[in-house]
Amino acid sequence: MRPSLTLASTLLILTGCASTGSSEREPAGIAKYADDPRLGEEVNRICFASNIDSFGNNTRDTFTVREGRDHYLIEVFGTCAPLEHAVTMKIGASTGCLTNGDRIIVSDSLMPRRDQPFSTARCVVKSMHKWDPKAEKTQDESDTDSADSDGASEES
């Protein structure tokens, strides 16, 4: 009994230490957009006349907002689980301007309830960048679009 337990333990340890090859981690946050022409310069603050006009392009650590004619890409520290599926968003800044370190309160529910504590979160702003949604797409995105349009023409 003891030798089989030792063998099983050794196999588990070796399996846990096995390398998965040269798989690189996918970039996170703003780094995902490093070569994206829509990404602009970093800004220190975003001042809202009253509130966020709209938000979108949510991931677990970034989202875009629109204030008037201006668009911004905002990155939060770590991951903020409800951010990816957020339905509502509120600025937790003490002034009318959002700055690094301020909080964004997000919820994946229109009417958050106390019995669903994980549907609402406070995400801390890490950085903010200007965002141009009308900028030219990257070459990879253009290739994907042309492949999609080729497939559509074959089906017709």
Secondary structure, 3 states (H helix, E strand, C coil): CHHHHHHHHHHHHHHHHCCCCCCCCCCCHHHHHCCCCCEEEEECEEECCCCCCEEECCCCCEEEEEECCEEEEEEECCCCHHHHHCCEEEECCCCCEEECCCEEEEECCCCCCCCCHHHEEEEEEEEEEEECCCCCCCHHHHHHHHHHHHHHHHHC
